[in-house]
């Protein structure tokens, strides 16, 4: 699935880049204009004294985002970015130039990537408060769960399935009080789910819908814990739960249920 940046991500970039319609030199001396644009404009080199209109600044931003979206999409098959992760990384990429370093060329986990954002807060070897603030904002967005309020993607029918929806359906499936608030009662009634145990339990479908909504592609939410479900659970356990040896099992005794219910 190829993603494009949402308005939420664009606004993040605009907030930190600012918009200046006359060319200026940035913190390390690079001639810049508009929303951080540093390249030629309409075939003419960008020089001090160059001026543009607001409409041109918006056009340059839109044009420039395409290459950075492509650089983030390059890793989408591995990570299955959700919209917030994608937006945060496009903002990061727009500022840094690529995401090869922060992902270690695709070898880091989602949690490891999140923890690396704040390391990129220097320009010319000096820590800048503006970059520190930007990295913190990007990290926060990267770690923010998808909801119907902040995801404008229409590519996945489960994309607007919220965590509260998930908890309610889980509670209904396991016979707990249905209020959308996970607590000790909900956790105590959770069941073992895997390809071999309870592989058609009613709780499987909401799990599939929730995993789809946060970017772990389970496919059609059919209520069956098959091989694709197992693969997605293992990836979730590795990247989100932080398990060194993912087993695909969702049980009462392990951390996976707690993480799914946000009790961990």
N, C-alpha and C positions, 0 to 999 in steps of 0.2 A: 504494500500500500504506500503510495506517494503522498506525502502531506504538504500543505502550504501553511504558512504562518497565519495565525488568527489575528483579529483586531487587538486582542489582549496582548499578544506578543509585539505587534507593531507599536502599540502605545508604550510598552516598556522601553523599546528602543528609542522612541521619540523623547521620552522623559529623560533618558540619560544622555542621548546625543545632543539634544537641543537643536534648534534650527537657526542658522545664521545665513543671511542672504548675500553677504559679502565675504570673500575669501579671507581666511585667517590661518595662523599657524597653531597647530594643536600643542599639547604638552611636550611633545618631543620634536617639534619643529616642522611637522608635515603640513603642507598647505591643504586646507580643508574648507568645505562649503556645505550648505544645506544641512542634512542630517548625517554628518560624518562622511560626506562624499570626498574622495581624494583622487579620482581619475579624471581623464579628459572629458569635456562636455561637448557633445555634437562635433567631435573630431578636433576640438581646440584644446590645447594644454591648459590645465588649471593653474593660474598664476595669481599672485597677489594683485588685487584690483578687479578680479572677476566678480561680477554680480549676477544674481539670478532672481527669478520671481518665486513666490511661495508655491505656485503651481508647478514650477520646474523642480523645486526641491522635493515635492511630493512624488513627481514622476521619477526623479533620480533614485529616491528611496525604493520605490516599487521595482525599478529596474535592477537595483543593486541586490535586493533581497533574493532574487532568483538564484543567483550563484551560491548564496549561503544556504538556502533551502536545499539545494542539490548536495552540498557537502554534508549536511545533517542526514538527508535521506540515504546517503551512501551506506550508512550504518543501520538503516531501519530494519533490514531483514534479520539482523542479529538481535537488536534491542526491542523492536516493535514499539517505538516511542508512542506515548499517548500525547495528546495535544499540548499539555502543559510542559512536558519534557521537551517536546519539539520546539515550542516557542522559546523556552529558556535557552536552548542550545543555539537557535538561530540568532538570538540576541548576542550570545557569547561569541558566536562565529563572526557576526557582523563587526564586532569589536576586535577580536583576536586574529581572525582570518581563516581559521579552520577548527575542527574539533578532534584532529588526530592526536594531539597531545593529551587533552583531558580524558580521552577514551583509551589512551595508550594503543592507538590503532585497532580499537575494538576488542582489547583483551581485558579491560576492567569491567566489573559488575556495575549495575545501576547505582548501588550504594556507594561504591568507590568513586564513581564519576561525580555524584552529588558532593562528596567530601572534598573533591579537588577544585571546585569552583573558586573558593576563597584564596587559593594559591596564586591565582592570576590577577593580582591587584597591584602590579608594578609597571611603570613606564620609565624607560631610561635607567633601570636599576633602582628606582625609588618607589616606595609605597605611596600611592595616591589615595586620598580619602574618597574621591569620586569613584575610582575603580573598586575600592573596597565596598562601597555602598551598592554599586552595580552588581558585583559578584554575589553579595548577600541577597539582593532582590532576585537574581536569576536562580540562585540555589533554592530560595523559598518557593518560587514558581515551579521549579523542577520537581520539588517534593510535594507539591499541592495535588491532592486527589482530584480527579475529573468530576465535575458536576454539570448539571444542565445550565448553570449560570455562566461557566467560564470556558465551555468547549463549543466552538462553532462548527466542528467537523460533522459532516453529514454522511460520511463514508461507512459508518457502522451503526446498524439499527439499535445496538445496545449502548451507544455512546452516551446517551442521556440517562442511563440507568444509574441512579445515585447510590451511595453507600447506605443511606437510610432505607431505600427500596430493598437493597440486598438484605439488610438485617431483618426487615419485616418478613421477607419471604423465607429466610432461614428460620426465624422464630415460628412461623406457621408450619413449616415442614417438620420441625422437631418437637412441636407441642409446647413451646414456651410462650410466655405472654407476648403478644404482638404489639409492640410500641415503638419499634425502630431504634431502641436504645439497648445496646448489648451490655450485659452485666454478668454476674456470677450465675444467675439462673440459666441464661442462654448458653453460657459456656458449659455448664454442667450437663446439658441435654444434647450437646453436639455428638455426632456419630463418626465412626470410622468410614472414610470414603476412599476407595482406590479401584483399580481395575478388577481386583479380586474380592474386595469386601464392600458390600452395599453399593455395587456399581450401577444400580438403578434407583437409589434412594431419592425421594422427592427433593432433597436438599441439593442435589447435583446441578439441577437447572439454574437456580439462582447463582451458584458458584460460577457456572459457565458464563452467565450474563455479566457478572461482576468482573471476571477476568477479561472478558472482551472489552468492557467499558474502560479498563485501565491499560489497555494495549497489549494484553497477552492473548493472542489469537487462538481461541478454542474452536472456532468455527461455529456451526449452527448449535444453538443451545437446545439440545435434544434430550437432556436429562440422563444421558448414558456416559459413564466414566470409561471411555475407550482410550485408545493409544494417543490421540491428540490431546485429550484431557490430561492424561498422565504426563505427556511432554510439557504442557503448559504449566502444570502444577510444579514440576521439577524446576522449571525456569523461574517461576515465582519464588519457590523456596530458596533458590540460589541467589537471585538478584534482590529480592525484597525482604525475605525472612533472614537471609544471611547464613543459610545452612551450608556447611562444607560438603556434605554428602546427601544431596536431595534424594528422597526415596519415592516421591509421588503419593505418599500416604497423608491423608488428613485425618488426624485422630484427636481424641480428647487430651491425650497426654503430651502431645508435642506442640511446638510454637506456632505451627501453621494456622490452626484455628484462631489462636489469639491475635495473630497478625491480621487475618482476614476480618475479624470482628473489631479490630483496632483496640484490643485490650493489651497490646504489647507495643 
